[in-house]
Each structure stands twice: as C-alpha cells, then as structure tokens.
C-alpha cells in the first residue's frame, strides 16, 4: 500500500482515524494543526480543491493566523475558493474566540504593575485596525472592576474629555483608574498628544479624588507605561 503524504492529502484519501473531524473527536481540538482546524470550519472544498487544500492555501496566502485574525469579511470572501459562506464561518469562529477571551477577562484580575495591564488587554487588541482609548476601573485592592472603551478612531481626531472618563469611574465607584489605548502600527511610542491628554486626565483625577495610576499604550507584543517612565 502506498504511503500517504499527510501534508498534501485530501480528506477522503486519509484513513478514517486520521481525518480532522475524527481526530478532534478522539484527541481533542488542541491536537489538530491550524490547517486541519480551518478545514473543519470550511466543511467542504470546491471542484478543484479539497477543504484541506483550501485551508493550506488560506494559511499560505495570508501568511499565518495572525494576518487571518485581522482580515474582514470583504477581504476573506474575495479569496478564491472561500466565498461568503466559508468566510462567515471563519469570522464567526474568530469572534467567538475573542468573546471567550473577554469573558475570561471578566474574572477577577489584580493589577500589580504595567505587565499585568498588558497581559490582560493585549489579546483583545490582536489584529485591531482602529485605535481605541479606554479605562480600567479598579477597586481599593487594585482588582479590575470594569473596562470601558471611551473613544474609537484616531485619538487626536477624537474628543477624549476627562468629564466622560470620570463619569464612568464615578458610576463604578472607582478607587483608581488606568488609561489605555492601542497603536495599530505596533509601535507604542507616545505622541505629543498622548502625553498632553495623559497629563490633563491625571490632573482632573487629583481634583476628583480618583487617582490615575498609569497610561498603557499597547503595541505589537510590547507596551509603553507612563508610570514606568516617570511621566505620571
């Protein structure tokens, strides 16, 4: 019997116990490769390519999961063999994963330093194309009580007013808050405006009696802490 190249085989060519769906049932989803998981989401192939072929092509064309996570419906559905139905299945699975991460984030999280803020927030900004500004609302023990996005879009073009920030902080009976926003470019270096708005909000916090502990800018695998740099 000829040996089957598992990396190039079509699902129907594989022994039943080696097919992605059967392996998932037997060994769990974590045992499958990225290509196999995507093939399960695609469910079927086309006349020219199997689901595994399409999954391999998708990973190759996008350059991997990181790029795939940032694609929108129009981009994904335009790829040959994917189309609207398969694109919808993939994006639905990605969104469920993100919501699961957010649900996990609602568990009690204690902030001891900027690394904790970055670990808590960075998965939520993976693949984000827009800049978002928000606050973490903390209790007296520095546990996260709530997370609120205040503004979305270019920070300098958006109006981030201390009044709105402290409105939410007061509603949640905040002991202190941490400011955060992301830089879609991946470079967390603060702009002059970032520094200006940080000082403005921190000053308002002193008047309100709600301390602004830090402002974290989230980049691609790295972050900038105003507290660490002595700027707050």
C-alpha positions in Angstrom: 0.0 0.0 0.0 1.4 3.4 -1.0 2.3 5.8 1.9 0.0 8.9 2.0 1.6 12.3 2.4 -0.5 13.7 5.2 0.6 17.3 4.5 -0.8 17.1 0.9 -3.6 14.6 1.2 -7.2 15.3 0.6 -9.6 14.3 3.5 -11.1 11.4 1.5 -7.7 10.0 0.9 -6.9 9.8 4.6 -7.6 6.7 6.8 -10.7 7.5 8.7 -8.9 7.7 12.1 -6.6 10.4 10.6 -9.3 12.7 9.3 -9.5 16.0 11.1 -13.1 15.6 12.4 -12.4 12.1 13.7 -9.1 13.2 15.3 -10.8 16.1 17.0 -13.5 13.8 18.5 -10.8 11.3 19.6 -7.9 13.5 20.7 -9.4 17.0 21.2 -9.2 20.2 19.2 -5.7 21.1 20.5 -4.2 18.0 18.8 -5.1 19.4 15.3 -2.9 21.7 13.2 -4.1 25.2 12.1 -4.8 23.8 8.6 -6.9 21.0 10.0 -8.9 23.3 12.2 -9.6 25.6 9.4 -10.6 22.7 7.1 -13.2 21.7 9.7 -14.6 25.2 9.6 -14.7 25.2 5.8 -16.5 21.8 5.9 -16.3 21.3 2.1 -14.0 22.1 -0.7 -14.6 23.0 -4.3 -14.4 21.1 -7.6 -10.8 22.0 -7.9 -9.6 21.7 -4.2 -10.5 19.9 -1.0 -11.2 21.6 2.3 -7.6 20.8 3.3 -6.3 22.3 0.1 -8.3 25.5 0.7 -7.1 25.6 4.3 -3.5 25.2 3.2 -3.9 27.9 0.6 -5.6 30.3 3.0 -2.7 30.0 5.5 -0.2 30.4 2.7 -1.9 33.4 1.2 -2.5 35.2 4.5 0.9 34.4 5.9 -0.5 32.7 9.0 -3.1 33.0 11.7 -2.0 36.5 12.9 -2.9 38.0 9.5 -6.0 35.9 9.2 -7.3 37.4 12.5 -7.1 40.9 11.1 -9.0 40.2 7.9 -12.5 41.5 7.3 -15.4 39.8 5.5 -14.7 41.5 2.2 -11.0 40.5 2.2 -11.6 37.0 3.2 -14.6 36.2 1.0 -12.6 37.5 -2.1 -10.0 34.7 -1.7 -10.6 32.1 -4.4 -12.5 29.1 -3.0 -13.6 30.8 0.2 -16.6 32.9 -0.8 -19.2 34.4 1.5 -20.4 31.3 3.4 -16.9 30.0 4.3 -15.8 33.5 5.2 -18.7 33.9 7.5 -17.9 30.6 9.3 -14.3 31.6 9.8 -15.1 35.1 11.1 -17.8 33.7 13.4 -15.3 31.3 14.9 -12.7 34.1 15.4 -15.3 36.3 17.0 -16.4 33.5 19.4 -12.7 33.1 20.4 -12.5 36.9 21.1 -15.7 36.9 23.1 -14.3 33.9 25.1 -11.2 35.9 25.9 -13.3 38.9 27.0 -15.4 36.6 29.2 -12.3 35.3 30.8 -11.1 38.8 31.3 -14.2 39.5 33.5 -12.8 37.1 36.1 -11.1 39.0 39.0 -7.8 40.3 37.8 -5.4 42.0 40.2 -3.1 44.7 38.7 0.3 44.8 40.3 2.1 46.6 37.5 2.1 47.5 33.8 2.9 44.0 32.8 -0.4 42.8 34.3 -2.3 45.5 32.3 -0.6 44.5 29.1 -1.3 40.8 29.7 -4.9 41.5 30.4 -5.6 43.8 27.4 -3.2 42.8 24.6 -5.2 39.7 23.4 -8.3 42.0 23.0 -6.4 44.2 20.6 -4.8 41.4 18.5 -5.3 42.3 14.8 -7.2 45.6 15.7 -7.1 48.1 12.8 -8.5 51.0 14.7 -7.2 53.0 17.7 -9.2 52.6 20.8 -9.0 54.6 24.1 -10.4 53.2 27.3 -10.0 52.9 31.1 -9.7 50.1 33.6 -11.6 50.8 36.7 -10.0 49.4 39.9 -11.2 48.8 43.4 -9.2 49.6 46.6 -7.1 46.4 46.2 -6.3 47.1 42.5 -8.7 44.5 41.2 -10.3 45.3 37.9 -13.9 46.1 38.4 -14.7 47.2 34.9 -13.3 48.0 31.5 -14.7 50.8 29.3 -13.9 51.9 25.8 -14.3 55.7 25.7 -13.3 56.5 22.1 -12.6 54.7 18.9 -10.7 56.0 15.9 -7.7 58.3 15.7 -7.1 59.5 19.2 -6.1 63.0 18.2 -9.1 63.4 15.9 -11.5 62.1 18.7 -12.5 64.1 21.7 -11.4 62.4 24.9 -12.7 64.5 27.7 -12.0 63.9 31.4 -15.7 64.5 32.1 -16.7 61.4 30.2 -13.9 59.3 31.7 -14.7 60.2 35.3 -18.4 59.9 34.7 -17.9 56.1 34.2 -15.3 56.0 37.1 -17.8 57.5 39.5 -20.6 55.2 38.4 -18.5 52.2 39.1 -17.3 53.7 42.4 -13.7 53.5 41.3 -10.8 53.8 43.7 -8.4 54.5 40.9 -8.2 54.1 37.1 -5.7 53.1 34.4 -5.8 54.7 31.0 -5.1 52.6 27.9 -5.1 52.8 24.2 -3.6 50.8 21.3 -1.4 51.8 18.4 -2.4 49.7 15.4 1.0 50.5 13.8 2.5 48.2 16.5 4.8 50.9 17.8 3.7 52.1 21.3 5.9 55.2 21.4 3.6 58.0 22.7 2.8 61.1 20.6 2.9 64.6 22.0 -0.9 64.4 22.1 -0.8 61.2 24.1 1.4 63.0 26.7 -0.9 66.0 26.7 -4.1 64.1 27.2 -2.5 61.9 29.9 -1.4 65.0 32.0 -4.9 66.5 31.5 -6.7 63.4 32.8 -4.3 62.8 35.6 -4.7 66.4 36.8 -8.5 66.0 36.7 -8.2 62.8 38.7 -6.4 64.6 41.5 -9.3 67.1 41.7 -11.9 64.3 41.6 -10.0 62.2 44.2 -9.7 59.3 41.7 -6.0 58.5 41.1 -4.8 57.8 37.5 -2.3 55.1 38.2 -0.9 54.7 34.7 -1.5 55.0 31.0 -0.5 52.0 29.0 -0.1 52.2 25.2 -0.4 48.7 23.6 1.8 47.9 20.6 2.6 44.6 18.8 4.0 42.5 21.6 5.3 45.5 23.5 3.9 48.3 25.6 4.7 51.8 26.9 4.0 52.7 30.5 3.8 56.3 31.5 4.2 55.2 35.1 7.4 53.3 34.4 8.8 56.3 32.5 8.0 58.7 35.3 5.5 60.6 33.2 2.6 60.2 35.5 
